[in-house]
Amino acid sequence: MSINATLIGQMITFSLLVWLTMKYIWPPIIAALEERKVKIAEGLAAAEKGQEEIKLAEKKAKTVLKEAKEQSAEIIGLAQKRANELVEESKLQAQKEGERLLEAAKAQIEQEMLQARESLRKEVSALALRAAEQILKEEIDKAKHQDLLNRTAEQLG
Amino acid sequence: MASEGGATGYIVHHLTPLSVGEGFWTLHLDTLFFSAVLGGLFIWFFKSVAERATSGVPGLAQNFAEMIVEFVDTQVKDTFHGRSELIAPLALTIFCWVFLWNAMDMLPVDLLPMIGSLMGMEYMRVVPSTDLNGTFALSLSVFFLIFFYSIKVKGIFGFIKEMTCTPFGPWLMPFNLMLKVVEELAKPISLALRLFGNLYAGELVFILIALLPPVVQPLLGFPWAIFHILVITLQAFIFMVLTIVYLSLAHEDH
């Protein structure tokens, strides 16, 4: 129960312990704690920023989507209009072409008819001439053939 | 064990330190040995953590050490507003060391003394805080630090002025000085005696319980041990907090 030299020994031990703690224990642990604090703060800030960015991106995506929708609607409208126009145009053209073709066909038919008539006439004339020749060769009996000649001439005229 | 020289003999035997030397130069070997071992344990554990300290995910040991360090750091920051490299590590050392001293109280009272007697040691007192030398070593070291910081912060004249001119002004100088001396001396004495008294009494109760019949012992020993978990932690905490308070007072200029 008495105070004695143990006191001095204990004080030396105590000083040694405090010195060791001060030098080797406290600083690294506190440094680790501080570093972690900073890391956590940074992480939280980054997370918050990320969330904000997501919100912003969502907003942006919505606007872009809306714009795209509007644009596509516009494009579809234009395309429909253009298609209608094209249909109308081609209809008109087809009609015109048809008319033109019809006209051409008619003209050709007319021409061919005229040609045929001409060639027929030529043939008939040739035929008539040959017949006349032959008849002439065999001495025409005027009295006898008057009637035939007359008829031929009538036909030719 | 109770039979050796009756109950009184048993108690006295348990509270007698293993000592060498005469008079003032007596050394309590058990106190010195156990406090050194416990101090080594403390340093070893915290050093191993400090070496592997990472700011990433802490392991179990690091978590535990960090918990204690942060607890101490909070106490220091709450009370002490200056900047000091010493106070926080000092508080950590005091808290852990005193706690470990006190925790020796939780070991069965006869366990280590029995092993000691097998090794030929007649006496053994395992709780260093039941030795006044142990508690006074701490409180006197704190007292010297108070002295040191008072003079360092206020200057030698500031310190003398504070000792002589407060609280009643320069005209009551001797009275002031007397008050101040008592005040300053009361700090280490109350620190040391509080810890000593609590742990000595606690150990004494454990020894008394050990004298009871074996059937009754757990009935009383168990609640007392649980209660003592609180006491040993609280006493370590009080010692630490008062140290911080005294040192922050020493840093303040009145």
Chai-1 contact restraints between the chains, C-beta under 6 A:
chainA,res_idxA,chainB,res_idxB,connection_type,confidence,min_distance_angstrom,max_distance_angstrom,comment,restraint_id
A,N4,B,F24,contact,1.0,0.0,6.0,A-B,restraint_1
A,N4,B,T26,contact,1.0,0.0,6.0,A-B,restraint_2
A,A5,B,W25,contact,1.0,0.0,6.0,A-B,restraint_3
A,A5,B,L27,contact,1.0,0.0,6.0,A-B,restraint_4
A,T6,B,L27,contact,1.0,0.0,6.0,A-B,restraint_5
A,T6,B,H28,contact,1.0,0.0,6.0,A-B,restraint_6
A,T6,B,T31,contact,1.0,0.0,6.0,A-B,restraint_7
A,T6,B,N133,contact,1.0,0.0,6.0,A-B,restraint_8
A,L7,B,N133,contact,1.0,0.0,6.0,A-B,restraint_9
A,L7,B,F136,contact,1.0,0.0,6.0,A-B,restraint_10
A,L7,B,A137,contact,1.0,0.0,6.0,A-B,restraint_11
A,G9,B,L32,contact,1.0,0.0,6.0,A-B,restraint_12
A,Q10,B,N133,contact,1.0,0.0,6.0,A-B,restraint_13
A,Q10,B,G134,contact,1.0,0.0,6.0,A-B,restraint_14
A,Q10,B,A137,contact,1.0,0.0,6.0,A-B,restraint_15
A,M11,B,A137,contact,1.0,0.0,6.0,A-B,restraint_16
A,M11,B,S141,contact,1.0,0.0,6.0,A-B,restraint_17
A,T13,B,A36,contact,1.0,0.0,6.0,A-B,restraint_18
A,T13,B,G39,contact,1.0,0.0,6.0,A-B,restraint_19
A,F14,B,A137,contact,1.0,0.0,6.0,A-B,restraint_20
A,F14,B,S141,contact,1.0,0.0,6.0,A-B,restraint_21
A,L17,B,G39,contact,1.0,0.0,6.0,A-B,restraint_22
A,L17,B,T93,contact,1.0,0.0,6.0,A-B,restraint_23
A,V18,B,L90,contact,1.0,0.0,6.0,A-B,restraint_24
A,V18,B,T93,contact,1.0,0.0,6.0,A-B,restraint_25
A,L20,B,I43,contact,1.0,0.0,6.0,A-B,restraint_26
A,T21,B,P89,contact,1.0,0.0,6.0,A-B,restraint_27
A,T21,B,L92,contact,1.0,0.0,6.0,A-B,restraint_28
A,T21,B,T93,contact,1.0,0.0,6.0,A-B,restraint_29
A,M22,B,P89,contact,1.0,0.0,6.0,A-B,restraint_30
A,Y24,B,K47,contact,1.0,0.0,6.0,A-B,restraint_31
A,I25,B,F46,contact,1.0,0.0,6.0,A-B,restraint_32
A,I25,B,K47,contact,1.0,0.0,6.0,A-B,restraint_33
A,I25,B,A50,contact,1.0,0.0,6.0,A-B,restraint_34
A,W26,B,P89,contact,1.0,0.0,6.0,A-B,restraint_35
A,P28,B,A50,contact,1.0,0.0,6.0,A-B,restraint_36
A,P28,B,A53,contact,1.0,0.0,6.0,A-B,restraint_37
A,I29,B,A50,contact,1.0,0.0,6.0,A-B,restraint_38
A,I29,B,A53,contact,1.0,0.0,6.0,A-B,restraint_39
A,I29,B,V69,contact,1.0,0.0,6.0,A-B,restraint_40
A,A32,B,A53,contact,1.0,0.0,6.0,A-B,restraint_41
A,A32,B,S55,contact,1.0,0.0,6.0,A-B,restraint_42
A,E35,B,S55,contact,1.0,0.0,6.0,A-B,restraint_43
A,R36,B,S55,contact,1.0,0.0,6.0,A-B,restraint_44
A,K39,B,S55,contact,1.0,0.0,6.0,A-B,restraint_45
